[in-house]
Amino acid sequence: MGEKNFSFKIGDFKCMAVCDGIYTYTKPAPLLFPTAPGEELDQKLREFGIDSDRWLEWKSPYTCLFVDTGKYKILVDTGGGKEDQSSRETGQLLDNLRADGISPGDIDFVILTHAHPDHICGNTDEKGEIAFPRARYVISKEEWEFWNSFRAGKELPETFKEGLIRCARQKLPPIENQLNLVEGEEEIVEGIRTILTPGHTPGHLVVSFCSKGEELIAVSDLLIHPIHVEKPQWYTAVDYNPEKNITSRIRILEKAEKENALLIGFHFPFPGLGRVKKEEGKWKWEPQAK
Ligand SMILES: [Zn+2]
């Protein structure tokens, strides 16, 4: 599945959606919409071109974001990494950056939205060395402390906690000497802010990029499928605290709609860009054509 990089601009910022590869998830409906009422879900899926009876696999891209402000080069999330034997289709981030002339040593900041494997396994390369040697790694203090404490083992559901914890304990320590911990809303460099959006994980971040009156928000796993834009109350089976996630979703969707911001979703159909509109009091996802 050779999705190519997709370049676009936000004001003066040069941006690029970089596909780390495609991952195939099975049983998508119980994963993405475990509590959605059946008929309503079928109807919504139809609106998004999906036949629920035949929806046995969900092919999701892992879309990282590269932004060049002219002064700084920033990467949001590092993808699934090369070692993941369960998927030979992900882990292409470094190759795809190089294809556009960007070497790992060029990156000034890596912003990690949260510490799930598909977002941090590319922190190190196939040799286990840090992948972005010059970069400051930005992650929320809450997220860092959760995965590095007994809380992760105590509070995560039994079914998938082992793999998540193993990955976090392997991929977070190597960045310890290059770490910038953030709390709440913070400016990383001019025009780039992290916003704490707890719920999917305890310290999940979204990232806002503003230049010349235009705004891009990298929503990461705040919204995993575009249907979550229209039905923010339909939380996923992998949300750590569903209620908090719904509150965070509504806060960011209100902001995005009011400010007419462009959104980019990590798991949305590549390149994952679109806007939130309001029609008859309801949010509507309007994908931006490639
Ligand atoms: Zn996640």
Boltz pocket constraint, residues with backbone or C-beta under 6 A from the ligand:
constraints:
  - pocket:
      binder: B
      contacts: [[A, 114], [A, 116], [A, 200], [A, 221]]
      max_distance: 6.0
